[in-house]
Amino acid sequence: MQASPRSRHASRLTAALAIGAAFSMIAAGLAQTRPRARDLGIAPGVLPPGPLDAITDVPGVKVGHTTIVEGDRVRTGVTAIVPHDGNLFQDKVAGAVFVGNAFGKLAGSTQVQELGTIETPIVLTNTLSVGVAMDAVVRYTLAQPGNEQVRSVNPVVGETNDGGLNDIRGLHVTRDHVIAAIQGAVPGPVAEGSVGAGTGTQCYGWKGGIGTASRRIERLGCTVGVLAQTNFGGNLTVDGVPVFRFLQPPRAGAAGGADAADGSCMLVVATDAPLDARDLRRLAARAVFGLGRTGSAYSNGSGDFAIAFTTAPEMRSRFGESAPRARTVLPTDAVSPLFEAALEATEEAVYNSLLQATTVSSRGGRAEAIPIGALRALLVRYR
């Protein structure tokens, strides 16, 4: 009996997702053979990291990736950040957005700015896949138990342009890839480098990708975590060392645009401190400022965005809630340590995205992983 076109499509999709998941595990394994920043003695700032030095140090936060690698053309993917285990639409987290330079797309940002809440998982992908990712997030939200009467959803989807290494015009990200990243989100260690939405990205001319880090503010009993999708340029500086003066990526055959400073960076900032939307926006701003510590040029062609949210239960908004209730909010005069945490964690997350990334090549070109030995020698010399 011959299979129907629908069943053949489902079989091909299942196989593609299985291959993507397998590649994610392989890429994560390869990344583990490369050091993170702290393995090289790079520990920006003064605050201690959380146990994982990752955004998932913030209790309840989960991260999932779908990595899509097909033939010699497709190098892309999806990364999903889920703020808590419950129904996000029914139990919205307080959130805010800060725009450093708006050459890019952050779908859903205007409602977040207006209402100060986030009601869906946060999804990162490539520039031309924002539409399909929005569709997937809407469908995922509508399908959640308790949302049977929901008629409006504000999906939050960010992007960077991976068209140098990826056949971005082929529109290879599907609804199923996005939903797989959301449903596959887990707490614990986060795969970094050339995975998920960082599969085809580049940073400072080297292979970029996904990076994460965290900071603990012990006297306040809270954590700030940052996840970065790095695809931007400028003059790479690591731990204060002007790496760009002595160690440059190979230009011949490299994928990328005419201006090496162009690109984008999406930053997701999580905390469990009880901040309101106003101070979350200020926290998001510090994450964007933190890119400057690594040498970002914030060029005309770079979209630099940060999304911040708090998992603090007292700051959540219940769908349909109308009665007044008391909240405990961290005073404005107490937020400076969180600002420092966002600066430090962003800087380290960028370094981790570079250090964990593996070399990626495609028909479009090749992006080399930053050479660990040469970087290590340079840092030792300066110290």
GIZI-V819762 format. One record per residue. N is the residue number from 1. RES is the residue in one small letter. OMEGA is omega as a letter, one per 30 degrees, with the letter a starting at -180 (* if undefined). BURIAL is + if it has 24 or more other C-alpha atoms within 12 Angstrom, else -. Layout:
n & res & omega & burial
N & RES & OMEGA & BURIAL
N & RES & OMEGA & BURIAL
This chain:
n & res & omega & burial
1 & m & a & -
2 & q & l & -
3 & a & l & -
4 & s & l & -
5 & p & a & -
6 & r & a & -
7 & s & l & -
8 & r & l & -
9 & h & a & -
10 & a & l & -
11 & s & l & -
12 & r & l & -
13 & l & l & -
14 & t & l & -
15 & a & a & -
16 & a & l & +
17 & l & l & +
18 & a & l & -
19 & i & l & -
20 & g & l & +
21 & a & l & +
22 & a & l & -
23 & f & l & +
24 & s & a & +
25 & m & l & +
26 & i & a & -
27 & a & l & +
28 & a & l & +
29 & g & l & -
30 & l & a & -
31 & a & a & +
32 & q & l & -
33 & t & l & -
34 & r & a & +
35 & p & l & +
36 & r & a & +
37 & a & a & +
38 & r & l & -
39 & d & l & -
40 & l & a & +
41 & g & l & -
42 & i & a & +
43 & a & a & +
44 & p & l & +
45 & g & a & +
46 & v & a & -
47 & l & l & +
48 & p & l & +
49 & p & l & +
50 & g & a & +
51 & p & a & -
52 & l & a & +
53 & d & a & +
54 & a & l & +
55 & i & l & +
56 & t & l & +
57 & d & l & +
58 & v & a & +
59 & p & l & +
60 & g & a & +
61 & v & l & +
62 & k & l & +
63 & v & l & +
64 & g & l & +
65 & h & l & +
66 & t & a & +
67 & t & a & +
68 & i & l & +
69 & v & a & +
70 & e & l & +
71 & g & a & -
72 & d & a & -
73 & r & a & +
74 & v & l & +
75 & r & a & +
76 & t & l & +
77 & g & a & +
78 & v & l & +
79 & t & a & +
80 & a & l & +
81 & i & a & +
82 & v & a & +
83 & p & l & +
84 & h & a & +
85 & d & a & +
86 & g & l & +
87 & n & a & +
88 & l & l & +
89 & f & a & +
90 & q & a & +
91 & d & a & +
92 & k & l & +
93 & v & l & +
94 & a & a & +
95 & g & l & +
96 & a & a & +
97 & v & l & +
98 & f & a & +
99 & v & l & +
100 & g & l & +
101 & n & a & +
102 & a & l & +
103 & f & a & +
104 & g & a & +
105 & k & l & +
106 & l & a & +
107 & a & l & +
108 & g & a & +
109 & s & a & +
110 & t & l & -
111 & q & l & -
112 & v & l & +
113 & q & a & +
114 & e & a & -
115 & l & l & -
116 & g & l & +
117 & t & l & +
118 & i & a & +
119 & e & l & +
120 & t & l & +
121 & p & l & +
122 & i & a & +
123 & v & l & +
124 & l & l & +
125 & t & l & +
126 & n & a & +
127 & t & a & +
128 & l & l & +
129 & s & l & +
130 & v & a & +
131 & g & a & +
132 & v & l & +
133 & a & l & +
134 & m & l & +
135 & d & a & +
136 & a & a & +
137 & v & l & +
138 & v & a & +
139 & r & l & +
140 & y & a & +
141 & t & l & +
142 & l & a & +
143 & a & a & -
144 & q & l & -
145 & p & a & -
146 & g & a & -
147 & n & a & -
148 & e & a & -
149 & q & a & -
150 & v & a & -
151 & r & l & -
152 & s & l & -
153 & v & l & +
154 & n & a & +
155 & p & l & +
156 & v & a & +
157 & v & l & +
158 & g & a & +
159 & e & l & +
160 & t & a & +
161 & n & a & +
162 & d & a & +
163 & g & l & +
164 & g & a & +
165 & l & a & +
166 & n & l & +
167 & d & a & +
168 & i & a & +
169 & r & l & -
170 & g & l & -
171 & l & a & +
172 & h & l & +
173 & v & a & +
174 & t & l & +
175 & r & a & +
176 & d & l & +
177 & h & a & +
178 & v & a & +
179 & i & l & +
180 & a & l & +
181 & a & l & +
182 & i & a & +
183 & q & l & +
184 & g & a & +
185 & a & a & +
186 & v & l & +
187 & p & l & +
188 & g & a & -
189 & p & a & +
190 & v & l & +
191 & a & a & +
192 & e & l & +
193 & g & a & +
194 & s & a & +
195 & v & l & +
196 & g & a & +
197 & a & l & +
198 & g & a & +
199 & t & a & +
200 & g & a & +
201 & t & l & +
202 & q & a & +
203 & c & a & +
204 & y & l & +
205 & g & l & +
206 & w & l & +
207 & k & l & +
208 & g & l & +
209 & g & l & +
210 & i & l & +
211 & g & a & +
212 & t & l & +
213 & a & l & +
214 & s & l & +
215 & r & l & +
216 & r & l & +
217 & i & a & +
218 & e & a & -
219 & r & l & -
220 & l & l & -
221 & g & a & -
222 & c & a & +
223 & t & l & +
224 & v & l & +
225 & g & a & +
226 & v & l & +
227 & l & a & +
228 & a & l & +
229 & q & a & +
230 & t & a & +
231 & n & a & +
232 & f & a & +
233 & g & a & +
234 & g & a & +
235 & n & a & +
236 & l & l & +
237 & t & a & +
238 & v & l & +
239 & d & l & +
240 & g & a & -
241 & v & a & +
242 & p & a & -
243 & v & a & +
244 & f & a & +
245 & r & a & -
246 & f & a & -
247 & l & a & +
248 & q & l & +
249 & p & l & +
250 & p & a & -
251 & r & a & -
252 & a & l & -
253 & g & a & -
254 & a & l & +
255 & a & l & +
256 & g & a & +
257 & g & a & +
258 & a & a & -
259 & d & a & -
260 & a & l & +
261 & a & a & +
262 & d & a & +
263 & g & l & +
264 & s & l & +
265 & c & l & +
266 & m & a & +
267 & l & l & +
268 & v & a & +
269 & v & l & +
270 & a & l & +
271 & t & l & +
272 & d & l & +
273 & a & a & +
274 & p & l & +
275 & l & l & +
276 & d & a & +
277 & a & l & +
278 & r & a & +
279 & d & l & +
280 & l & l & +
281 & r & l & +
282 & r & l & +
283 & l & l & +
284 & a & l & +
285 & a & a & +
286 & r & l & +
287 & a & l & +
288 & v & l & +
289 & f & a & +
290 & g & l & +
291 & l & a & +
292 & g & l & +
293 & r & a & +
294 & t & l & +
295 & g & a & +
296 & s & l & +
297 & a & a & +
298 & y & a & +
299 & s & l & +
300 & n & a & -
301 & g & a & +
302 & s & l & +
303 & g & a & +
304 & d & a & +
305 & f & l & +
306 & a & l & +
307 & i & a & +
308 & a & l & +
309 & f & l & +
310 & t & l & +
311 & t & a & +
312 & a & a & +
313 & p & a & +
314 & e & a & -
315 & m & a & +
316 & r & l & +
317 & s & l & +
318 & r & l & +
319 & f & l & -
320 & g & a & -
321 & e & l & -
322 & s & a & -
323 & a & l & -
324 & p & l & -
325 & r & a & -
326 & a & l & -
327 & r & l & -
328 & t & a & -
329 & v & l & +
330 & l & a & +
331 & p & a & -
332 & t & a & -
333 & d & a & -
334 & a & a & -
335 & v & a & +
336 & s & l & -
337 & p & l & +
338 & l & l & +
339 & f & l & +
340 & e & l & +
341 & a & a & +
342 & a & l & +
343 & l & a & +
344 & e & a & +
345 & a & l & +
346 & t & l & +
347 & e & a & +
348 & e & l & +
349 & a & l & +
350 & v & l & +
351 & y & l & +
352 & n & l & +
353 & s & l & +
354 & l & a & +
355 & l & a & +
356 & q & a & +
357 & a & l & +
358 & t & l & +
359 & t & l & +
360 & v & l & +
361 & s & a & +
362 & s & l & +
363 & r & a & -
364 & g & a & +
365 & g & a & +
366 & r & l & +
367 & a & a & +
368 & e & l & +
369 & a & a & +
370 & i & a & +
371 & p & a & +
372 & i & a & +
373 & g & a & -
374 & a & l & -
375 & l & l & +
376 & r & a & +
377 & a & l & -
378 & l & l & +
379 & l & l & +
380 & v & a & -
381 & r & a & -
382 & y & l & -
383 & r & * & -
